[in-house]
C-alpha cells in the first residue's frame, strides 16, 4: 500500500533519462531500491552586475538524507539567510516543505548572488521539484524574482527593470514579479509581466496566467508621470537680470556642455542652477529606460511612479567622498555621477570639494563612463552627465565685486583655484561670471514681481529641443547624441570654418593660450550656438559669442596656467 504521506516524487522506480542503467519497469537491477532520481528542476532568474542583468539558473535537487536546505553557488549572507524565509513562507502558503535533503544551486557559480530577490525562484523550484506545482509554460519561459516574507507575502525588490530587460534580451518573454514591481517591469516592451503578492497564488498563476498579467502600457505610464511632474519649480522668467548667464545655460542645455558659474555670494548662481533643469529637453523612451534602470538598482525609484521621466538633477554636498561621487563599495553601486546620467551633476561650492574628488571627475567627463575596480570584479557605470559647477571667485567671495572689497591676496586666490587643475578646467566648456544684480534690477524685482520681461523656461526649452533635434539628425548613425560628445572625426566633419572665422579662432588661441582640448571645446560651443540659430555653418559671430564664455581666462591674471 502506497504511503500517501510521502512526497509524490518519492517512488521506488527511476527515470531512464536520469540514469541509462535504470530499467523503468523493474528499477535498478532485479530489485527496486528506494532511490530518488527525478530530473533536476531549473527556474530562471537573474543577478545584477553594475547596471546589467546577468542570467542565473536556480537548480534544485531533492534526495534522501538528513533533512536540510543547502544553498550553493556563491550566495551572500542575505541569500544564505533565505533558508529560513523560504521554509516559513512555503509552510504558511499552505504547502509542505520536503523532509529530505534539498540542494539549491545558483548557477553560474562565479557570479556573486546578492540580495533577497532569489527567494521566489528558489521557492518555486523547490515546490516544482516536490510536485506541488504542475508543468506550465511559465516555469520554462519566465524569469522569477521576488523577496519572501515569513508569511508568504512577496516584497518588492531592487533592479526589476534591469532583469525585465534581461528577460527580453534572452528571449524568455515573461517575468513574474511582486505585485508592487508590476509597473516597473512593464516599462519593457515585448515582455509579459505577471504580478503576485503571495506565494499561495502560484498554482493559480500557472493554471490561469491571464488573471495575473499586468495590463499596463509603458508609454501611457510614462506620459501620465511626465505630465504630473512637468512644471519646473523655478522658472527663468522669475529670475531678474543675468541675461548672459541665462544665455550660457541655454547653450549648455542645447549642446550638453559642462558649465561653471562663479560670482559673489547672493548673485544668483544656485538659483540659476536650480532653474536649469526646467530648460532641459525631454528624455526619449530609451533614455527613460536607461535612467530608471539605474535608479531601480540603486533603490531610489519613486514609490508612487516607479519610473524617472525627467532628467536627473543631482546636487551632492561638498563633503561627499570620492566613492560617493564615483560609486563603489565591496559590491560596487552607482555613485552620484551615475545617478546624474543623462542629466545634471550640480556641484555647489565647487572649490570646497576635496581635490581628490574633483580629479576623479576628469575621466568620466571625457569618456561618459566610470569604471570602478575592486579585487573581485571591475564594473563600468554610465556617466553621461552635464557638470554644472558653482563657486565664489575667491575665498572671501568678493573678488571683482562692485559693492564689497576683496580681502584676498593674489597668492590666496591662486591657492584657492589650485584645486581645479588645468586638465579639469579644460573639460568645463562654458565658464560664466555671474555678477551681483544692480540696484535698478533689485528695485525692479520688488516693483514688478509678476512681469519680469524675461523669457519663460518653456520658450527657452523649445529652442533647446529644436537644437537637440538638429543634433539627433546629425549624429543619427553614430553613438553620439550631443555636440559636446563630438570626437576629432566629427569635429572635422561638422565644424568646418570659413577663413575669417579661422582667423578669429586663431586670435583666441594665442590670446588665451588655449590647450588643444580647450580649442576643441570652443569649436563645440560654436557649433551649438549655430544650431540654436538654425545655421548650417559656423559663422564668426558664433565663435565670437563662444569666446566670451571663457571667463576663467580673464580671472586667471594671477596664474597663467589656469587655461
C-alpha positions as CSV (number, residue, x, y, z in Angstrom):
1,X,0.0,0.0,0.0
2,X,1.4,3.4,-1.0
3,X,2.3,5.8,1.8
4,X,0.2,8.8,1.0
5,X,2.3,11.0,3.4
6,X,5.4,10.7,1.3
7,X,6.1,13.4,-1.3
8,X,4.6,12.4,-4.7
9,X,8.0,12.2,-6.4
10,X,9.5,9.7,-3.9
11,X,8.9,6.4,-5.8
12,X,10.7,3.1,-6.0
13,X,11.2,3.3,-9.7
14,X,13.6,5.6,-11.6
15,X,13.8,7.8,-14.6
16,X,15.8,6.2,-17.5
17,X,16.7,9.6,-18.8
18,X,18.4,10.3,-15.4
19,X,20.4,7.0,-15.5
20,X,20.8,4.9,-18.6
21,X,21.4,1.8,-16.5
22,X,17.9,2.0,-15.0
23,X,15.1,-0.3,-16.1
24,X,11.9,1.7,-15.9
25,X,9.8,-1.4,-15.2
26,X,11.9,-3.0,-12.5
27,X,14.1,-0.3,-11.3
28,X,17.9,-0.7,-10.7
29,X,18.9,-4.4,-11.1
30,X,16.4,-7.1,-10.3
31,X,15.1,-5.4,-7.2
32,X,13.7,-2.0,-6.8
33,X,15.5,0.2,-4.4
34,X,14.4,3.4,-2.6
35,X,16.2,5.7,-4.9
36,X,15.1,9.2,-5.8
37,X,16.0,10.1,-9.4
38,X,13.8,12.8,-10.7
39,X,15.2,15.4,-13.2
40,X,16.6,18.4,-11.5
41,X,14.2,21.4,-11.6
42,X,15.5,24.6,-13.2
43,X,14.0,28.0,-12.8
44,X,15.3,31.2,-14.4
45,X,16.2,34.3,-12.5
46,X,18.9,37.0,-12.7
47,X,21.7,38.8,-10.9
48,X,22.8,42.4,-11.2
49,X,26.4,43.3,-12.2
50,X,26.8,47.1,-12.4
51,X,23.6,48.1,-14.1
52,X,23.3,45.0,-16.3
53,X,21.2,41.9,-15.6
54,X,23.1,38.6,-15.7
55,X,21.3,35.2,-16.3
56,X,21.1,32.9,-13.2
57,X,19.6,29.5,-13.1
58,X,18.2,28.1,-9.9
59,X,18.7,24.3,-9.8
60,X,17.0,22.2,-7.1
61,X,17.6,18.5,-6.3
62,X,15.8,16.7,-3.5
63,X,17.5,13.5,-2.3
64,X,17.3,11.1,0.6
65,X,19.4,12.1,3.6
66,X,19.2,14.2,6.7
67,X,16.6,16.9,6.1
68,X,18.4,20.1,5.3
69,X,18.3,23.0,2.9
70,X,21.7,23.8,1.4
71,X,22.3,26.8,-0.9
72,X,25.4,26.8,-3.0
73,X,26.6,28.9,-5.9
74,X,28.4,31.9,-4.3
75,X,25.5,33.3,-2.2
76,X,26.0,36.3,0.1
77,X,24.7,36.4,3.6
78,X,21.2,37.6,2.6
79,X,20.8,34.7,0.1
80,X,22.1,32.2,2.7
81,X,19.5,33.5,5.2
82,X,16.8,32.8,2.7
83,X,16.7,29.2,4.1
84,X,14.5,30.2,7.0
85,X,12.4,32.7,4.9
86,X,11.7,30.0,2.3
87,X,10.8,27.3,4.8
88,X,8.3,29.5,6.7
89,X,6.9,31.0,3.5
90,X,6.2,27.6,2.0
91,X,4.6,26.3,5.2
92,X,2.4,29.5,5.6
93,X,1.4,29.4,2.0
94,X,-0.3,26.0,2.5
95,X,2.4,23.8,1.1
96,X,4.7,21.3,2.9
97,X,8.4,21.7,2.9
98,X,10.1,18.4,1.9
99,X,11.5,16.4,4.8
100,X,14.6,15.4,2.8
101,X,17.9,16.8,1.7
102,X,17.3,19.8,-0.5
103,X,20.2,21.2,-2.5
104,X,19.8,24.6,-4.3
105,X,22.4,25.6,-6.8
106,X,22.6,29.1,-8.2
107,X,24.5,28.9,-11.5
108,X,26.9,30.1,-12.7
109,X,28.9,29.8,-9.5
110,X,31.4,32.6,-10.4
111,X,28.6,35.3,-10.3
112,X,28.1,36.7,-6.8
113,X,24.4,36.3,-5.7
114,X,23.4,39.4,-3.6
115,X,20.1,40.3,-2.1
116,X,16.7,38.6,-1.4
117,X,15.4,38.6,-4.9
118,X,16.3,34.9,-5.2
119,X,13.7,33.9,-2.6
120,X,10.8,33.4,-5.1
121,X,12.7,31.5,-7.7
122,X,14.2,29.2,-5.1
123,X,10.8,28.6,-3.5
124,X,9.2,27.9,-7.0
125,X,12.0,25.4,-7.8
126,X,11.6,23.6,-4.5
127,X,7.8,23.4,-4.9
128,X,8.1,22.2,-8.5
129,X,10.6,19.5,-7.5
130,X,8.3,18.4,-4.7
131,X,5.5,18.2,-7.3
132,X,3.3,20.7,-5.6
133,X,3.3,22.7,-8.9
134,X,2.3,21.2,-12.2
135,X,4.1,21.7,-15.5
136,X,3.5,25.1,-17.1
137,X,5.0,27.1,-19.9
138,X,5.7,29.9,-17.3
139,X,8.1,27.6,-15.4
140,X,10.2,27.2,-18.6
141,X,9.7,30.6,-20.3
142,X,9.5,33.1,-17.4
143,X,12.1,34.8,-15.2
144,X,11.1,34.8,-11.5
145,X,12.2,37.4,-8.9
146,X,10.9,38.5,-5.5
147,X,11.6,38.5,-1.8
148,X,9.5,36.4,0.5
149,X,8.2,37.4,3.9
150,X,7.8,34.7,6.6
151,X,4.0,34.5,5.9
152,X,4.5,34.0,2.2
153,X,3.9,37.6,1.1
154,X,6.0,38.9,-1.7
155,X,8.0,42.1,-1.0
156,X,9.3,44.4,-3.8
157,X,13.0,44.2,-4.8
158,X,15.5,46.4,-6.5
159,X,16.7,46.0,-10.1
160,X,13.5,44.7,-11.6
161,X,13.8,46.9,-14.7
162,X,17.3,45.6,-15.4
163,X,16.0,42.0,-15.0
164,X,13.0,42.7,-17.2
165,X,15.4,43.9,-19.9
166,X,17.4,40.7,-19.3
167,X,14.2,38.6,-19.9
168,X,13.6,40.4,-23.2
169,X,17.1,40.2,-24.4
170,X,17.4,36.4,-23.7
171,X,14.1,35.5,-25.3
172,X,12.2,34.5,-22.2
173,X,9.2,36.7,-23.0
174,X,7.7,36.6,-19.5
175,X,8.6,37.8,-16.0
176,X,7.0,37.0,-12.6
177,X,7.5,39.8,-10.0
178,X,5.9,41.0,-6.8
179,X,2.8,43.0,-7.5
180,X,4.5,46.2,-6.2
181,X,7.0,45.9,-9.0
182,X,4.5,45.4,-11.8
183,X,4.7,49.0,-13.2
184,X,8.5,49.0,-13.3
185,X,8.7,45.6,-15.1
186,X,6.0,46.8,-17.6
187,X,8.3,49.5,-18.9
188,X,10.0,46.9,-21.1
189,X,8.0,46.3,-24.3
190,X,7.8,42.7,-25.5
191,X,7.8,41.1,-22.0
192,X,4.6,39.7,-20.4
193,X,4.6,40.8,-16.8
194,X,2.8,38.7,-14.1
195,X,2.4,40.1,-10.6
196,X,1.5,38.2,-7.5
197,X,1.5,39.2,-3.9
198,X,1.5,35.9,-2.1
199,X,3.2,32.5,-2.6
200,X,-0.1,30.7,-2.3
201,X,-1.1,32.2,-5.7
202,X,1.5,30.2,-7.6
203,X,-0.8,27.2,-8.6
204,X,-3.5,29.5,-9.9
205,X,-0.9,31.7,-11.7
206,X,0.4,28.6,-13.5
207,X,-3.1,27.4,-14.4
208,X,-4.6,30.7,-15.4
209,X,-1.7,33.2,-16.0
210,X,-4.1,35.6,-17.8
211,X,-5.7,36.5,-14.5
212,X,-2.4,37.9,-13.2
213,X,-1.0,39.6,-16.3
214,X,-0.4,43.3,-15.8
215,X,-2.4,45.4,-18.3
216,X,-0.1,48.4,-18.2
217,X,1.1,50.3,-21.3
218,X,4.7,51.6,-20.9
219,X,4.1,54.7,-23.0
220,X,0.8,55.5,-21.2
221,X,2.6,55.1,-17.8
222,X,5.4,57.4,-18.9
223,X,3.2,60.1,-20.3
224,X,1.0,60.2,-17.2
225,X,4.0,60.5,-14.9
226,X,5.7,63.1,-17.2
227,X,2.5,65.2,-17.3
228,X,2.2,65.0,-13.5
229,X,5.7,66.5,-12.9
230,X,6.1,68.7,-16.0
231,X,6.1,72.2,-14.4
232,X,9.5,73.4,-13.2
233,X,9.9,74.5,-9.6
234,X,11.8,77.7,-10.6
235,X,11.1,79.4,-13.9
236,X,13.7,81.5,-15.7
237,X,11.0,84.2,-16.0
238,X,11.1,84.6,-12.3
239,X,14.8,85.4,-12.2
240,X,15.7,89.1,-12.8
241,X,18.7,90.1,-14.9
242,X,21.6,87.7,-15.5
243,X,21.0,87.6,-19.3
244,X,24.5,86.4,-20.1
245,X,24.2,83.5,-17.6
246,X,20.8,82.6,-18.9
247,X,22.0,82.5,-22.5
248,X,25.0,80.4,-21.5
249,X,22.8,77.9,-19.7
250,X,20.6,77.7,-22.8
251,X,23.7,76.9,-24.9
252,X,24.7,74.3,-22.3
253,X,21.3,72.6,-22.3
254,X,21.2,72.6,-26.1
255,X,24.7,71.0,-26.6
256,X,25.2,69.1,-23.4
257,X,28.1,71.3,-22.3
258,X,29.8,71.3,-18.9
259,X,29.4,74.7,-17.3
260,X,30.9,76.7,-14.4
261,X,29.2,79.7,-12.7
262,X,31.3,82.0,-10.5
263,X,30.4,85.2,-8.7
264,X,30.0,86.7,-5.3
265,X,27.6,85.3,-2.6
266,X,23.9,86.2,-3.4
267,X,24.4,86.8,-7.1
268,X,22.0,84.0,-8.0
269,X,24.3,81.1,-9.0
270,X,22.4,78.5,-7.1
271,X,19.0,79.9,-8.2
272,X,20.1,79.7,-11.9
273,X,21.4,76.2,-11.4
274,X,18.1,75.0,-9.9
275,X,16.1,76.6,-12.8
276,X,18.4,74.9,-15.3
277,X,16.6,71.6,-15.2
278,X,13.4,73.4,-16.4
279,X,15.0,74.1,-19.8
280,X,16.5,70.7,-20.5
281,X,14.9,68.7,-23.4
282,X,12.6,65.8,-22.5
283,X,14.1,62.4,-22.3
284,X,13.5,59.9,-25.1
285,X,11.9,56.5,-24.3
286,X,15.3,54.8,-24.4
287,X,16.8,57.4,-22.1
288,X,13.9,56.9,-19.6
289,X,14.6,53.2,-19.5
290,X,18.3,53.9,-19.1
291,X,17.9,56.3,-16.2
292,X,15.1,54.3,-14.5
293,X,17.2,51.2,-14.6
294,X,20.0,52.9,-12.7
295,X,17.6,54.3,-10.0
296,X,16.0,50.9,-9.7
297,X,19.3,49.2,-9.0
298,X,20.2,52.0,-6.5
299,X,16.8,51.5,-4.8
300,X,15.9,55.2,-5.5
301,X,12.9,54.9,-7.8
302,X,9.9,57.0,-6.6
303,X,7.4,54.7,-4.8
304,X,4.4,56.4,-6.5
305,X,5.6,56.2,-10.1
306,X,8.4,53.6,-10.4
307,X,9.8,55.5,-13.4
308,X,12.1,58.5,-13.9
309,X,10.7,60.7,-16.7
310,X,12.7,63.9,-16.2
311,X,16.4,64.4,-16.5
312,X,18.1,63.8,-13.1
313,X,19.5,66.8,-11.2
314,X,21.9,65.6,-8.5
315,X,23.4,68.0,-6.0
316,X,25.9,66.3,-3.7
317,X,27.3,68.2,-0.7
318,X,30.9,69.3,-0.8
319,X,31.7,66.9,2.0
320,X,30.9,63.9,-0.3
321,X,33.7,61.4,-0.7
322,X,35.3,60.2,-3.9
323,X,33.5,56.9,-3.6
324,X,30.2,58.7,-3.0
325,X,30.7,60.6,-6.3
326,X,32.1,57.8,-8.5
327,X,30.4,54.8,-6.9
328,X,32.0,51.8,-5.3
329,X,31.8,49.6,-2.2
330,X,32.6,45.9,-1.7
331,X,29.9,45.2,-4.3
332,X,30.1,48.3,-6.5
333,X,27.0,50.5,-6.5
334,X,26.3,53.6,-8.6
335,X,27.6,57.0,-7.3
336,X,26.3,60.5,-7.8
337,X,27.8,60.8,-11.2
338,X,26.0,57.7,-12.4
339,X,22.7,58.8,-10.7
340,X,23.1,62.0,-12.8
341,X,23.4,60.0,-16.0
342,X,21.5,61.8,-18.9
343,X,21.1,64.8,-16.6
344,X,22.9,67.3,-14.4
345,X,25.5,66.9,-11.7
346,X,25.4,70.2,-9.8
347,X,28.4,70.8,-7.6
348,X,27.8,73.9,-5.5
349,X,30.8,75.4,-3.7
350,X,32.9,73.6,-6.3
351,X,36.3,74.6,-4.9
352,X,35.3,73.3,-1.4
353,X,35.3,69.7,-2.7
354,X,38.5,67.8,-1.9
355,X,40.9,67.9,-4.8
356,X,40.8,64.1,-4.9
357,X,37.1,64.3,-5.6
358,X,37.5,66.9,-8.3
359,X,40.2,64.9,-10.1
360,X,38.2,61.7,-10.3
361,X,35.7,63.7,-12.5
362,X,38.2,64.0,-15.3
363,X,37.9,60.6,-16.9
364,X,34.1,60.3,-16.7
365,X,33.6,63.8,-18.0
366,X,35.7,62.9,-21.0
367,X,34.5,59.3,-21.7
368,X,30.9,59.3,-20.4
369,X,31.6,56.2,-18.2
370,X,33.2,55.5,-14.9
371,X,35.0,52.2,-14.1
372,X,35.1,51.0,-10.5
373,X,37.7,48.3,-9.9
374,X,37.7,46.0,-6.9
375,X,39.7,42.9,-6.1
376,X,36.8,40.6,-7.1
377,X,35.4,42.5,-10.0
378,X,35.5,45.6,-12.3
379,X,32.3,47.3,-13.1
380,X,31.6,50.1,-15.6
381,X,28.8,52.5,-14.8
382,X,27.4,55.1,-17.3
383,X,28.2,58.7,-16.5
384,X,26.9,60.8,-19.5
385,X,26.4,64.0,-17.4
386,X,26.4,67.7,-17.7
387,X,28.6,69.1,-14.9
388,X,27.2,72.4,-13.5
389,X,29.7,73.9,-11.0
390,X,29.1,77.0,-8.9
391,X,31.8,78.8,-6.9
392,X,32.9,82.0,-5.4
393,X,35.7,83.9,-7.3
394,X,38.0,83.8,-4.2
395,X,38.0,82.6,-0.6
396,X,36.2,85.7,0.7
397,X,33.9,85.6,-2.3
398,X,34.1,89.3,-3.3
399,X,36.9,89.4,-5.9
400,X,35.7,91.8,-8.7
401,X,32.5,92.7,-6.7
402,X,31.3,96.3,-7.2
403,X,30.0,96.7,-3.7
404,X,32.4,95.0,-1.3
405,X,36.2,94.9,-1.4
406,X,38.0,91.7,-1.7
407,X,40.5,91.0,1.2
408,X,42.3,88.1,-0.5
409,X,45.9,88.3,-1.7
410,X,46.9,87.1,-5.2
411,X,48.6,84.1,-3.6
412,X,45.5,83.2,-1.7
413,X,43.4,83.4,-4.8
414,X,46.0,81.3,-6.7
415,X,45.8,78.6,-3.9
416,X,42.0,78.8,-4.0
417,X,41.9,77.9,-7.6
418,X,44.7,75.5,-7.3
419,X,42.2,72.7,-6.5
420,X,41.0,73.0,-10.1
421,X,43.7,71.5,-12.3
422,X,44.2,72.7,-15.8
423,X,43.0,69.4,-17.4
424,X,39.8,69.6,-15.3
425,X,39.2,73.2,-16.2
426,X,39.7,72.3,-19.9
427,X,36.7,70.0,-19.6
428,X,34.4,72.8,-18.5
429,X,33.2,74.3,-21.7
430,X,31.3,77.3,-20.5
431,X,32.8,79.5,-17.8
432,X,30.4,82.2,-16.8
433,X,30.8,85.2,-14.4
434,X,27.6,85.9,-12.5
435,X,27.6,89.5,-11.3
436,X,25.7,90.9,-8.5
437,X,22.3,92.5,-9.5
438,X,22.3,96.3,-9.9
439,X,20.1,98.5,-7.7
440,X,17.7,99.1,-10.6
441,X,17.3,95.3,-11.1
442,X,16.7,94.7,-7.4
443,X,14.2,97.5,-7.3
444,X,12.5,96.1,-10.4
445,X,12.2,92.8,-8.6
446,X,10.2,94.4,-5.8
447,X,8.1,96.7,-8.0
448,X,7.1,94.1,-10.7
449,X,7.0,90.7,-9.1
450,X,4.8,89.2,-11.9
451,X,6.0,90.9,-15.0
452,X,9.7,90.4,-15.3
453,X,10.2,90.8,-19.1
454,X,12.3,87.7,-19.1
455,X,11.7,84.6,-21.2
456,X,10.0,81.7,-19.6
457,X,11.7,78.3,-19.2
458,X,9.1,76.8,-21.6
459,X,10.1,79.1,-24.5
460,X,13.8,78.5,-23.9
461,X,13.2,74.8,-23.7
462,X,11.5,74.8,-27.1
463,X,14.6,76.3,-28.7
464,X,16.8,73.8,-26.8
465,X,14.7,70.9,-28.1
466,X,14.9,72.2,-31.7
467,X,18.7,72.4,-31.4
468,X,18.8,68.9,-30.0
469,X,16.6,67.6,-32.9
470,X,19.2,69.0,-35.3
471,X,21.9,67.1,-33.4
472,X,19.9,63.9,-33.4
473,X,19.7,64.0,-37.2
474,X,23.4,65.0,-37.5
475,X,24.5,62.0,-35.4
476,X,21.8,59.5,-36.4
477,X,24.3,56.8,-37.5
478,X,26.7,57.2,-34.5
479,X,26.7,56.6,-30.8
480,X,26.8,60.4,-30.2
481,X,23.7,62.4,-29.1
482,X,25.0,65.9,-28.4
483,X,27.7,68.3,-29.8
484,X,29.6,68.1,-26.5
485,X,30.3,64.4,-27.3
486,X,31.9,65.0,-30.7
487,X,35.3,63.3,-31.3
488,X,38.0,64.7,-33.6
489,X,36.4,63.0,-36.6
490,X,33.0,64.6,-36.0
491,X,34.6,67.9,-35.3
492,X,36.4,67.9,-38.7
493,X,33.2,66.8,-40.4
494,X,30.7,69.2,-38.8
495,X,32.8,72.2,-37.6
496,X,34.5,73.5,-40.7
497,X,35.3,77.2,-40.6
498,X,35.4,80.0,-43.1
499,X,38.8,81.9,-43.5
500,X,37.6,84.9,-41.5
501,X,36.2,82.6,-38.8
502,X,39.5,80.7,-38.6
503,X,41.4,84.0,-38.1
504,X,39.2,84.9,-35.2
505,X,39.7,81.4,-33.7
506,X,43.5,81.7,-34.1
507,X,43.5,85.0,-32.3
508,X,41.6,83.5,-29.4
509,X,44.0,80.6,-29.1
510,X,47.0,82.9,-29.0
511,X,45.4,85.4,-26.6
512,X,44.1,82.9,-24.1
513,X,46.9,80.3,-24.5
514,X,44.3,77.5,-25.1
515,X,45.2,73.9,-24.9
516,X,44.1,71.5,-27.7
517,X,41.2,70.3,-25.6
518,X,40.1,73.8,-24.8
519,X,40.2,74.7,-28.6
520,X,38.0,71.6,-29.4
521,X,35.5,72.6,-26.8
522,X,35.3,76.1,-28.2
523,X,34.5,74.6,-31.6
524,X,31.7,72.5,-30.0
525,X,30.2,75.5,-28.3
526,X,30.3,77.4,-31.6
527,X,28.5,74.5,-33.3
528,X,25.8,74.6,-30.6
529,X,25.3,78.3,-31.0
530,X,25.0,77.8,-34.7
531,X,22.4,75.1,-34.1
532,X,20.4,77.5,-31.9
533,X,20.4,79.9,-34.8
534,X,19.5,77.1,-37.2
535,X,22.7,77.8,-39.2
536,X,24.3,75.1,-41.4
537,X,27.9,76.6,-40.9
538,X,29.7,78.1,-38.0
539,X,30.0,81.9,-38.6
540,X,32.4,84.4,-37.0
541,X,29.5,85.7,-34.8
542,X,29.1,82.2,-33.3
543,X,32.8,81.9,-32.5
544,X,32.8,85.5,-31.0
545,X,30.0,84.6,-28.7
546,X,31.6,81.3,-27.7
547,X,34.8,83.1,-26.8
548,X,33.1,85.3,-24.2
549,X,32.1,82.2,-22.3
550,X,35.7,81.6,-21.3
551,X,35.6,83.8,-18.2
552,X,38.3,81.9,-16.3
553,X,40.7,83.3,-18.9
554,X,40.0,86.8,-17.5
555,X,40.0,85.6,-13.9
556,X,43.4,83.9,-14.2
557,X,45.6,87.0,-14.1
558,X,47.4,85.6,-11.1
559,X,48.0,82.2,-12.7
560,X,48.6,81.8,-16.4
561,X,48.4,78.1,-16.3
562,X,44.7,78.0,-15.4
563,X,43.8,77.5,-19.1
